[in-house]
Amino acid sequence: MTPLPAGGAAGRSDSAGEAARRRLVDFPSTADPAVLASAAAIARRLRADEDEVVDDVATTLAREIDRLDADPVLVELLDASVHGNVTTIIHVLANDIPVDHLQPTTAAVEYARRLAQRDVPANSLVRAYHMGQSVVLRRCYQLIGELAEPGDDVMAVTRHVSDVLYRYIDWITLYVFDAYEDERRRWLGVEANVFAAAVHRMLTAPDIESETFERETGYRLRRSHIAAVVWCADDSGVDLNILDRTSREVAVALQAIGPPIATAVDRTTLWVWVPVAGRPDALMRAAETRRDAGPDRGIDSARVVDAVAARPGVRVALGLPTQGVQGFRRSHEQAQAAYAVATVPGSSTGPVVGFGDRGVAIASLLARDVAATRAWVQEVLGGLADDDPAMARLRETLAVYLTTRESNVHTAERLNLHPNTVKYRVAKALAETAPGQDRLDLALALTVCEFLGPAVTGRD
C-alpha cells in the first residue's frame, strides 16, 4: 500500500483570514441612508429568490470551469460553498456589514482544501469566484433597474452594490486561496505523492511504460485487477487510516494474490487496485456459479459487504475484474461510474455497489446528465414518476413485473404479495404512463428511478 497523508488540515485559517484582511482593496463606505435602504431592498429580493440564484451560480461554474463537475461529492460541496457565499452577500447588503467583520463559511474553506487535494488548479478556484460574482451582479443590476429611481440615485446604488460585491469577492478569494495553498503544501509534502503521481500518470497518459510504473510502485500490471473507490459517506470521523485498513480488508475479501495499491484522492476518498488470480472471463464465470455470490458479476460481493459492515460510514464502489494496463484503467473507470451512482443524493445503493450490479452501468451513464435524464424519465413514466410512497410502490412492482417477463406469479413470489395484488398494481402503474409505452423504455426509466431516486423523480 502507498503511504497515506497523515493529519488534518494545517489549521492556519485565522492567520489566512488576517492576511486576507490586510490585503483588502479599500473602498470608501457609503453612508447615504437612501442608498443603504435601496441595497437592503435588493437584498430582500435576492433572499426571496436565493435558491434560484444559488442554482444559477453553481450550474454556471460547473459548466464553464473544467474539473468542477468531475465528481458528485465535489459538486455537492460546490453547491454548499455557493449557498454559503450567496447567503453572506445577502446579509452584507441587507445589514451594511463591513466585510472585514466576516468569517468565511466552513463549506467555502473546505471546498478550497478539497480542490487542493484533488490537484484542481488554483486558477479554477479564483475563476469560480469571479464568475460567481458576475452572475450575482447581473441579478443585482436587473433588480436595480426595477427600482424606478432617478438616474443619479440608480448610479449611486449601482456603485454601492458593485463595491460591496467586489470587496467581498476580493476578501473571500484571498482567504480561500490561502487555505488552498496551505492545504496544497501539506498535501504535496507527504511521501505518498511520488506514488500518487505514478498512478495518475498511468490513468491519464496513454504512452506511459508499464515498466516505469511497476518500478515506482512495486505493483505488477500484467495480471488481473479489480479497482475500487473507498470513501467516507458522512461526518462520522472516518480518516484515511481507517479507509486504508478497509481497503486491505476488501482485498482479503476479494481473495487478492498480493498487496493492493491505494492512493488518497482527498481526506475522505481512496482509489484502490486489488490484484486477483485468473483471467477476467474465468473469474466472472466462477462468480456466476457461486451460490453465495452477491449481485455483482465477477466478485463475491457478500464477502465485501461483510468486510465493510464493521466500518460505519465507509462505502465501497467496485469495478469488474480486468487484465493488464488497459484493464487497470478500465476497472478504475467502472469503479468511478459505480461511485457516481452511489453518491447521487437519494441513491438507493448500499454500502457496497459494483459496476456489474444490475442496473448500475446504465444508471451511471444516465447520471452524467441528471437534468436530461429527469426530463426523459418524466416523459416515459408520466405520473408514475411522482416522488411519493404510493408511486414508489407501484414503480417497484412494475419493475419486478417487467424483469420476471411479466409474470404475476413470479412477481408475487419476489415481493411477497398475492398475484391479484400484483395484477392490480401493475394495471394502476401502467395507467399512469402514456398508452403504448415501449417496455424497454419503461424498464430503463424504472431502473434509473431505483438508483437515482429523488434526483429524477417528482414533477418539475
C-alpha positions in Angstrom: 0.0 0.0 0.0 1.1 3.5 -0.6 1.9 5.7 2.4 -1.1 8.0 3.1 -1.2 11.6 4.1 -1.3 12.0 7.9 -3.1 14.5 10.0 -5.9 17.0 9.2 -5.8 20.5 7.7 -2.9 22.7 8.6 -5.2 24.8 10.8 -4.0 28.2 9.6 -7.4 29.7 8.9 -7.0 32.5 11.4 -3.7 33.7 10.0 -5.0 33.3 6.5 -8.0 35.5 7.4 -5.8 38.2 8.9 -3.6 38.2 5.8 -6.6 38.5 3.6 -8.0 41.4 5.6 -4.7 43.3 5.4 -4.6 43.0 1.6 -8.2 44.1 1.0 -8.9 46.8 -1.5 -10.0 49.9 0.5 -13.3 51.2 -0.9 -14.8 54.1 1.0 -18.0 53.0 2.8 -21.3 54.5 1.7 -23.2 56.3 4.5 -26.2 57.6 2.5 -29.2 56.1 4.2 -31.3 56.1 0.9 -28.6 54.1 -0.9 -28.4 51.6 2.0 -32.2 51.3 2.1 -32.2 50.5 -1.6 -29.4 48.0 -1.2 -31.4 46.3 1.6 -34.4 46.2 -0.7 -32.3 44.4 -3.3 -31.1 42.0 -0.7 -34.6 41.1 0.3 -35.4 40.4 -3.4 -32.3 38.2 -3.6 -33.3 36.4 -0.5 -36.7 35.6 -1.9 -35.0 34.1 -5.0 -32.0 32.7 -3.1 -32.4 29.1 -4.2 -32.6 30.2 -7.9 -29.6 32.4 -7.6 -27.5 29.6 -6.0 -28.6 27.2 -8.7 -27.7 29.7 -11.4 -24.2 30.3 -10.0 -23.5 26.6 -9.3 -24.7 25.5 -12.7 -22.6 28.2 -14.4 -19.5 27.3 -12.5 -19.8 23.5 -13.1 -20.5 24.1 -16.8 -17.8 26.7 -17.6 -14.8 25.7 -15.4 -13.0 22.4 -16.1 -13.0 19.7 -13.4 -15.5 21.4 -11.1 -18.2 18.9 -12.2 -16.0 15.8 -12.3 -17.2 14.2 -9.0 -20.7 14.1 -7.4 -19.1 14.8 -4.0 -17.3 17.9 -5.3 -20.5 19.1 -7.0 -22.4 18.8 -3.7 -19.6 20.7 -1.9 -19.6 23.3 -4.6 -23.4 23.8 -4.1 -22.8 24.2 -0.3 -20.0 26.7 -0.9 -22.0 28.7 -3.3 -25.0 28.7 -1.0 -22.8 30.0 1.9 -21.3 32.8 -0.2 -24.6 33.9 -1.6 -26.2 33.9 1.8 -23.3 36.0 3.2 -23.6 38.5 0.3 -27.3 39.0 1.0 -26.6 39.6 4.7 -23.9 42.1 3.9 -26.1 44.1 1.5 -29.2 43.9 3.8 -27.4 45.0 7.0 -24.4 47.1 5.8 -22.0 44.7 7.4 -18.3 45.6 6.9 -16.5 42.9 5.0 -13.6 42.8 7.4 -16.0 41.7 10.2 -16.9 38.5 8.3 -15.8 34.9 8.7 -15.9 32.6 5.6 -18.3 29.7 5.7 -17.0 26.3 6.5 -18.1 24.9 3.1 -16.2 27.6 1.3 -12.9 26.8 3.1 -13.4 23.0 2.9 -14.2 23.3 -0.8 -10.9 25.1 -1.4 -9.0 22.5 0.5 -10.7 19.7 -1.3 -9.7 21.2 -4.7 -6.2 21.4 -3.5 -6.2 17.7 -2.5 -7.7 16.8 -5.9 -5.0 18.7 -7.7 -7.5 21.1 -9.3 -5.5 24.2 -10.4 -5.8 27.2 -8.1 -6.9 29.4 -11.0 -10.0 27.3 -11.3 -10.9 28.3 -7.7 -10.2 32.0 -8.3 -12.1 32.0 -11.7 -15.1 30.4 -9.9 -15.4 33.3 -7.5 -15.1 35.9 -10.2 -17.6 34.1 -12.4 -20.0 33.8 -9.5 -19.6 37.5 -8.8 -20.6 38.2 -12.4 -23.7 36.1 -12.1 -24.8 37.7 -8.9 -24.1 41.2 -10.2 -26.2 40.6 -13.3 -29.1 39.7 -11.0 -28.5 42.8 -8.8 -28.4 45.1 -11.9 -31.7 43.7 -13.0 -33.2 44.4 -9.6 -31.7 47.9 -9.5 -33.3 48.6 -12.9 -36.7 47.7 -11.3 -36.4 50.2 -8.5 -37.7 53.0 -10.7 -35.5 55.6 -9.1 -34.0 58.8 -10.6 -30.8 58.2 -12.7 -28.4 59.7 -10.2 -29.9 57.5 -7.4 -29.7 54.4 -9.6 -26.0 55.1 -10.3 -25.3 55.6 -6.6 -27.0 52.2 -5.7 -25.2 50.5 -8.6 -21.8 51.8 -7.4 -22.5 50.7 -3.8 -23.7 47.2 -4.7 -20.7 46.8 -7.1 -18.2 48.0 -4.5 -19.7 45.7 -1.8 -19.6 42.6 -4.1 -16.1 43.4 -5.3 -14.8 43.9 -1.8 -16.4 40.7 -0.6 -15.0 38.7 -3.6 -11.6 40.3 -3.1 -11.6 39.2 0.6 -13.0 35.7 0.2 -10.7 34.8 -2.7 -7.7 35.9 -0.7 -8.9 33.8 2.2 -9.8 30.6 0.3 -6.6 30.9 -1.8 -4.5 31.0 1.3 -6.4 27.9 2.6 -5.9 26.2 -0.8 -2.1 27.0 -0.7 -1.8 25.8 2.9 -3.5 22.5 2.0 -1.6 22.1 -1.2 1.8 22.5 0.6 0.7 19.9 3.2 -0.6 17.5 0.6 2.5 17.8 -1.6 4.7 17.3 1.5 3.8 13.7 2.0 5.8 10.7 0.7 2.7 9.3 -0.9 2.7 11.8 -3.7 5.6 10.2 -5.6 3.4 7.1 -5.6 0.2 9.1 -6.4 1.9 10.8 -9.3 2.8 7.5 -10.9 -0.8 6.3 -10.5 -2.3 9.4 -12.0 0.2 9.2 -15.0 -0.9 5.6 -15.6 -4.5 6.7 -15.7 -4.1 9.7 -17.9 -1.0 9.2 -20.1 -1.6 6.6 -22.8 2.1 6.2 -23.6 3.5 5.6 -20.1 5.6 2.4 -20.0 4.3 -0.3 -17.6 7.9 -1.0 -16.5 8.3 2.6 -15.2 5.0 2.3 -13.3 5.9 -1.1 -11.8 9.4 0.2 -10.8 7.9 3.2 -9.0 5.0 1.5 -7.3 6.0 -2.2 -7.0 2.7 -3.2 -8.4 2.6 -5.6 -11.4 0.3 -4.7 -14.3 0.4 -8.0 -16.2 -2.3 -9.7 -14.3 -6.0 -9.2 -13.4 -7.2 -6.3 -11.3 -10.3 -5.2 -9.5 -10.4 -1.4 -8.9 -12.3 0.2 -6.0 -13.2 3.6 -4.6 -13.3 3.6 -0.8 -14.8 6.6 0.8 -16.4 8.1 3.9 -20.1 8.8 3.2 -20.8 11.1 6.2 -19.3 13.1 9.0 -18.6 10.0 11.2 -15.0 11.0 11.8 -13.5 8.3 9.5 -9.9 9.2 8.5 -7.5 7.9 5.8 -6.1 5.3 8.2 -9.5 3.7 8.6 -10.1 3.8 4.8 -6.7 2.3 4.3 -7.5 -0.6 6.7 -10.9 -1.1 5.0 -9.2 -1.3 1.6 -6.9 -4.1 2.9 -9.9 -6.0 4.3 -11.7 -5.6 1.0 -8.6 -7.0 -0.8 -8.8 -10.1 1.5 -12.5 -10.5 0.7 -11.7 -10.3 -3.0 -9.0 -13.1 -2.5 -6.1 -10.9 -3.5 -3.0 -12.6 -4.6 -0.8 -9.7 -3.5 -1.0 -6.4 -1.6 -3.3 -3.8 -3.1 -2.2 -0.4 -4.0 -4.1 2.8 -3.0 -3.7 6.5 -3.4 -5.6 9.2 -1.5 -7.7 11.4 -3.6 -8.6 13.6 -0.6 -9.0 13.2 3.1 -12.2 11.1 2.6 -11.5 9.1 -0.6 -9.1 6.4 -1.7 -8.6 4.8 -5.1 -7.6 1.2 -4.8 -6.5 -1.6 -7.1 -6.5 -5.3 -5.9 -4.5 -8.0 -7.8 -6.5 -11.2 -8.3 -5.7 -14.5 -9.8 -7.0 -15.8 -13.1 -8.3 -14.3 -16.3 -11.3 -11.9 -16.1 -13.6 -14.2 -18.1 -12.8 -17.1 -15.8 -13.3 -15.0 -12.7 -16.7 -13.9 -14.0 -17.8 -17.5 -14.8 -16.7 -18.6 -11.4 -18.7 -15.9 -9.7 -21.8 -16.9 -11.7 -21.6 -20.5 -10.4 -21.1 -19.5 -6.7 -24.3 -19.8 -4.7 -23.1 -17.3 -2.1 -22.2 -14.6 -4.7 -23.7 -11.2 -4.4 -25.4 -9.4 -7.3 -22.1 -8.1 -8.8 -20.8 -10.1 -11.7 -17.2 -11.3 -11.2 -16.8 -10.7 -7.5 -18.0 -12.2 -4.3 -20.0 -9.1 -3.1 -21.3 -10.8 0.0 -17.8 -11.1 1.4 -17.0 -7.5 0.6 -20.2 -6.4 2.3 -19.1 -8.3 5.4 -15.7 -6.6 5.3 -17.3 -3.1 5.1 -20.1 -3.7 7.6 -17.7 -3.3 10.5 -16.9 0.2 9.4 -19.9 2.5 9.8 -19.9 5.4 7.4 -17.4 3.7 4.9 -18.6 2.7 1.5 -17.0 0.9 -1.5 -17.6 1.1 -5.2 -16.1 -1.7 -7.3 -15.1 -2.2 -10.9 -15.1 -5.6 -12.7 -12.0 -7.8 -13.0 -10.0 -6.7 -15.9 -6.4 -7.5 -17.2 -3.2 -5.7 -18.0 -2.6 -2.0 -18.4 -5.9 -1.2 -20.1 -7.7 -3.3 -17.5 -6.0 -1.3 -14.8 -7.6 1.8 -16.3 -10.9 0.3 -17.3 -11.7 -1.3 -13.9 -11.0 2.1 -12.4 -13.4 3.8 -14.8 -16.0 1.3 -13.8 -15.5 1.8 -10.1 -15.7 5.6 -10.7 -19.0 5.0 -12.5 -20.4 3.0 -9.7 -19.2 5.6 -7.2 -21.1 8.3 -9.3 -24.3 6.4 -8.9 -23.8 5.8 -5.2 -23.1 9.4 -4.5 -26.2 10.9 -6.3 -28.3 12.4 -3.5 -31.1 10.0 -2.6 -29.4 7.0 -4.3 -30.7 3.7 -3.0 -27.4 1.8 -3.3 -26.0 0.1 -0.2 -22.5 0.2 1.4 -21.1 -1.7 -1.5 -22.0 -1.0 -5.1 -20.5 -2.7 -8.1 -20.4 -1.7 -11.7 -21.6 -5.2 -12.5 -24.7 -4.9 -10.2 -28.0 -5.0 -12.0 -28.7 -1.6 -13.5 -25.6 0.3 -12.2 -23.9 0.6 -15.6 -26.8 2.1 -17.4 -27.6 4.3 -14.4 -24.1 5.6 -14.4 -24.4 6.7 -18.0 -27.7 8.4 -17.4 -26.4 10.1 -14.2 -23.9 12.1 -16.3 -26.7 14.5 -17.3 -29.3 14.3 -14.5 -31.4 17.1 -15.8 -31.9 15.5 -19.2 -32.4 12.1 -17.6 -35.0 13.5 -15.3 -36.9 15.0 -18.2 -36.8 11.7 -20.1 -38.0 9.7 -17.0 -41.0 12.0 -16.6 -41.8 11.7 -20.3 -41.7 7.9 -20.2 -43.4 7.4 -16.7 -45.7 10.3 -16.5 -47.5 10.3 -13.2 -45.6 7.2 -12.2 -42.5 9.4 -11.7 -44.1 11.3 -8.9 -42.0 11.4 -5.7 -44.3 9.9 -3.2 -44.6 6.5 -1.4 -47.6 5.3 -3.3 -45.9 5.8 -6.7 -42.7 4.3 -5.4 -44.6 1.1 -4.5 -46.1 1.0 -8.0 -42.7 1.6 -9.6 -41.2 -1.3 -7.6 -44.0 -3.7 -8.5 -43.9 -2.8 -12.2 -40.1 -3.0 -12.3 -40.1 -6.6 -10.9 -43.0 -7.5 -13.2 -41.0 -6.5 -16.2 -37.9 -8.3 -15.0 -39.9 -11.5 -14.5 -41.1 -11.5 -18.0 -44.5 -10.0 -17.0 -45.3 -12.9 -14.7 -47.8 -12.0 -11.9 -46.9 -15.2 -10.1 -43.2 -14.7 -10.1 -43.6 -11.0 -9.2 -45.8 -12.0 -6.2 -43.2 -14.5 -5.0 -40.4 -11.9 -5.3 -42.4 -9.2 -3.4 -44.3 -11.5 -1.1 -47.6 -10.3 -2.4 -50.8 -12.0 -3.7 -50.9 -12.3 -7.5 -54.1 -10.3 -7.6 -52.4 -7.5 -5.8 -49.6 -7.6 -8.4 -52.2 -7.5 -11.2 -53.9 -4.5 -9.6 -50.7 -2.6 -9.0 -49.4 -3.2 -12.5 -52.6 -2.0 -14.1 -52.6 1.1 -11.9 -48.9 1.8 -12.7 -49.4 1.4 -16.5 -52.4 3.7 -16.3 -50.1 6.5 -15.1 -47.9 6.2 -18.2 -48.7 7.1 -21.8 -50.5 4.4 -23.8 -48.3 2.1 -25.8 -45.0 2.9 -24.0 -42.2 0.7 -25.1 -41.4 -2.0 -22.4 -37.7 -1.4 -22.7 -38.0 2.3 -22.1 -40.3 1.6 -19.1 -37.7 -0.9 -17.6 -34.8 1.6 -18.1 -36.7 4.5 -16.6 -37.8 2.4 -13.6 -34.2 1.3 -13.1 -33.0 4.9 -13.2 -35.6 5.8 -10.6 -34.5 3.0 -8.4 -30.8 4.1 -8.4 -31.0 7.9 -8.7 -34.2 8.4 -6.6 -35.3 11.9 -5.9 -32.7 13.3 -8.4 -35.0 12.1 -11.3 -38.4 11.6 -9.7 -41.0 14.3 -8.9 -42.7 16.9 -11.1 -40.8 19.9 -12.4 
